[in-house]
Amino acid sequence: MAKKDSSTLKLAVIGLGMGRGHLGDYQDYERSEVVAVCDKDAQRLKERGEAAGIEPGCCYSDYRKLLRDAEKLGLDAVSVALPNALHAPVTVAAAKAGLHVLCEKPMATTARDARRMIRAADEAKKKLMINFSFRFTDQSQALRRLVDSGSVGEVYYGRTVWHRRRGLPGFGGWFGQKELAGGGPIIDLGVHRLDLALWLMGNPTPVTVSASTYGAIGPQLARKKRKKFDVEDLGCALVRFDNGATLIVEASWAGFSEKKEDMVTQLWGSEGGIIQRNIGEGYTFEALAYGESNGALWESRLQQPLEKSSSAYRAFVDAVLDDTPVPAPAEHGLQVQLILDAIYKSATQHREVKVPKPAGR
Ligand SMILES: NC(=O)c1ccc[n+]([C@@H]2O[C@H](COP(=O)([O-])OP(=O)(O)OC[C@H]3O[C@@H](n4cnc5c(N)ncnc54)[C@H](O)[C@@H]3O)[C@@H](O)[C@H]2O)c1
């Protein structure tokens, strides 16, 4: 059995696509150590395991075997970066094996599964965090501090968006299949911007959703290639909250839009407004704030925070080792999932639907 050292967190990363990013960040952090990896793709497992310096005996193709070996490996936690439909079964199994879990977004493909995950983690008394990585940018962190300071007042309206001009995933893969992904860009990209908006708004309770989804481009292209694609390529929703606030959510993988990549989360409050958006068409961000001061309306822009923000991975490691609350808790994942479920239900039924209460899990 591996020797336990309580000063570092020993992790396994399951799924080595996006999981490669998890792995790198854990390896760069002095408080965490990756002792095993898992991927069912033998070549990816070999290449990425070797590149990360993981011993061949600690590279697993079957997550069940990895979890059976948890004690032998001295594991404390796993990072789950698998296709969406596997988030729930793997998280539940990991919690039952006595492990803390950082699970990729979306938390699950249904709120029912998200509840199962929370139950399993609660029963095992283990932490469960969702990788809502957009919370961890310097810009998001600075804006959240601004909201917390009261300078935005009561947020009553928001718009949160991620549009891609042409960003359809490879046809035939899991991303375009409802059964494996749970949906299209709304659950893939929209989930990030939805969580960011909710978190900046202080996670008010959603009550109703009215949504539409479309497949104007993706399905036709997939048909030509004879590949399965049964999810939307654009979706939009209006979410109402119990405090009277309203949020517009939009996401697309394809459309005739001005920008190649367009992300923006804008909130309007009684005392001020905020914007978190990408710069140009890329993956760097800016934060803007609007308010009234000395008889004038002002705009201010974040230059830099005084302290660099932590990544989601490091924040997870710190929360487990220090036994503090995780900064993107599963309860927020469930709230997001309830809205996602309601978006797909509303779009299918062409009417406004109620969002169930998160309680009663
Ligand atoms: N937080 C972010 O910014 C971010 C970015 C990209 C992806 N993601 C999320 O990460 C997850 C994975 O996405 P991805 O882009 O890495 O997908 P991917 O298809 O590139 O990688 C998934 C990996 O899981 C492996 N896999 C599939 N089934 C498996 C099984 N049963 N056992 C072991 N391995 C298995 C595949 O072989 C593949 O290597 C998704 O939930 C996605 O939404 C999050």
The ligand as a Gaussian input file, in Angstrom:
#p B3LYP/6-31G(d) Opt

LIG

0 1
 N      -13.918000      23.042000     -18.046000
 C      -13.647000      23.242000     -19.327000
 O      -13.297000      24.328000     -19.748000
 C      -13.794000      22.088000     -20.291000
 C      -13.175000      22.140000     -21.555000
 C      -13.307000      21.019000     -22.396000
 C      -14.060000      19.926000     -21.995000
 N      -14.659000      19.927000     -20.768000
 C      -15.443000      18.768000     -20.312000
 O      -14.549000      17.677000     -20.129000
 C      -15.221000      16.464000     -20.415000
 C      -14.415000      15.703000     -21.460000
 O      -14.382000      16.467000     -22.629000
 P      -13.153000      16.315000     -23.653000
 O      -13.195000      17.503000     -24.539000
 O      -11.921000      16.023000     -22.909000
 O      -13.630000      15.026000     -24.464000
 P      -12.693000      13.978000     -25.212000
 O      -13.585000      13.102000     -25.980000
 O      -11.580000      14.708000     -25.902000
 O      -11.991000      13.169000     -24.030000
 C      -12.696000      12.249000     -23.257000
 C      -11.748000      11.118000     -22.943000
 O      -12.454000      10.162000     -22.146000
 C      -12.080000       8.868000     -22.597000
 N      -13.130000       7.911000     -22.219000
 C      -14.367000       7.793000     -22.747000
 N      -15.056000       6.827000     -22.129000
 C      -14.232000       6.326000     -21.170000
 C      -14.366000       5.307000     -20.192000
 N      -15.495000       4.590000     -20.068000
 N      -13.325000       5.059000     -19.377000
 C      -12.167000       5.748000     -19.509000
 N      -11.985000       6.719000     -20.419000
 C      -12.998000       7.015000     -21.237000
 C      -11.890000       8.993000     -24.086000
 O      -11.083000       7.957000     -24.610000
 C      -11.243000      10.372000     -24.202000
 O       -9.839000      10.301000     -24.178000
 C      -16.620000      16.852000     -20.893000
 O      -17.522000      16.724000     -19.838000
 C      -16.476000      18.310000     -21.304000
 O      -17.679000      19.014000     -21.155000
 C      -14.525000      20.976000     -19.923000

